[in-house]
Amino acid sequence: MKILLSAYACEPNKGSEPEVGWQWALSLSKAGHEIYVITRMNNKKNIEKYKKKKKLKIKFLYYDLPKILINIFSRKGKDNPLSFIYFFLWQIGIYFVAKKLTKKIKLDYIHHVTLVSLRYPSFLSLINVPFIFGPVAGGDRIPNQFRKYLLFKNRLFESFRDFINHLIKYSPIHYLVFKKSKKIICNSDATKNLVPNQFHSKTKKLLGISFNNNKKNMIKQKLGKKISFCFVGRIEQLKGIDITIDTFKKISYNIDNAELIIIGSGKHIEEIKNKIKNLRLEKKIKLINQISRNKLIQKFSSINFLIFPSLRDSGGMVILEAMSKGTVPIVLDIGGPGIIVNKTNGIKVKVNKNSYSDIVNHLSKRTIDIVKNPKLYEILSSNCIKNINQFNIMKKIKYIYR
């Protein structure tokens, strides 16, 4: 089949959302399809370098809005409060790129894969080619009991996000996208609920992230003299960095040889440094700036636990990366992490009406119990490796294109 992918975020070896776009392009090509990808111009350097090295047959179409608009709306990426305007305008711009392509090539499908947010409609659905929307996300929200701990600007942002989500069902543009789509793929029930009921018959549920495992490098872990923990992600409240440190504090009181490595950067970094100092955890917590995806995956080989208590995450690619090395994840039962992790391969705590302190207590207690039972830890580590095959992208391709 000839398939056009809309992948705003699409780069090799980047992780997160760029990895989502990249894996769809790469895997559909490996499955024998003729793939065309529309993506941003700033992805070109990495893509063309990889493409030349691996001799890929994928055809990339690079598009960006004029530089003046990039400087206004896209500078600093998602940290720019006006970035959503750029995402929206970019979707309009690529309509004309795709329309031009369809005059030269008869496409079997147009498939929107990134950005993964349901809030950004794709105008490619208006082209007279079967259109697949997703997997898309965006319906998951931070539970109310955690919001009072957020900074005011973060609380304001979450309220605004909730309001925009509420408007989706009443948006004529979204209505048109849903109506024109052959299939709508959502990551969770929370996202599916944003789609009007009349379109639920063609709406399916499927987690957007995937991981293609290398069985040769998959060996279960064992607990050693040091019990190592790791947090990976943006250093901000949304990712649960405060829960991570408070949970580790309780763990370290009971396990003398525990250590935590925090990998990432973000706007909350100074507050976190002060928090670590005030809790007198400087000797047990190490801060590392961002590292390459390949180095990170290799590092997981020596990490026992990944603490990733994100308050709102539609995916959680880093969880799959950790599990591929037998690293046991510790998460909240929210969004993507709640789908990936179960009682056989990690620690997952239901949020429900539990308070912040309840969550910290549950996470720390369950972790301490596992550390005191090395055989149970090995079973969980082994199951991480076994279960990751459920998230193989080839299975998702067969599911969507069957």
C-alpha angles and dihedrals in degrees: 000000000000109000131182114206123203103210115162088173110046126139135133121250095005102109125208117053097345087057090053092056092042095050093051091052095044096044097045088052091049088050088064102260126134103244131200119183129197110202142147123293092235089065092059101089096055094039096050092046091052093041092055093046095049096033093232120188094209114122115221125202112198120206136172136165119249114295093248090062092045090055092049103040109017106039109117089016116232091359088070106092089215095051092104088066090056092049090051095047091046090057089054092048096052090053088075092045091052093043089055091050093052090058089061101034133036104230123203095200143005110208126191111207107155143069084042096204117114088211092075110071120212116228089197085084087074092065114097094250126100105271128209116196113202157271080265129173140184105116096097113099138189109264113251096241090063097049096078089064092056124099112260094253090052092050089050092050093050091050090050090049091051089051093051091048089052090055095054093085090054097043113112090204093054090043089057092048092050092046094049095044117102089202133012115201118195128187096222147002089261090060093041089056089063089063114085112257093243090068097047092097089071095036118100132183120237133146110245100215123082140181126206105209130215104215093197092068097044113108124151117245130238130206113256136183091293121049106214126203129185138194118195125185146059112332098239139111094256091066093054097247092150091051088049094056095042090049092048090049090060091043093051091053088061100033113050095190096053121124132181127208117196112200118190146050136243150136093287094058099106092050089050093050089052091047092052090049094048091050089048092235098130092115093051102040124064123192119212127180120233117301131194118281093244092052090047094053090049090048090058087069087077098037119093100193137022112208108204110157095163113178093212123011127148093196128004104207091177089063091060091045090053095045090053087068095043093258109152114232125224111201148149120255093251132116120321097352089054089056097045099045125062136165092273097057107028151338118297126172123198113232102203106134096332114136125233091262091047090055092049091048094049094047094047095044095051091047093050090049091054094047088054089053107055093177091057089049091054091051091052091047091050091049090052088063094044096046097049090077087072087072097053108138094221088066089052092050091053090047095051099039099038 
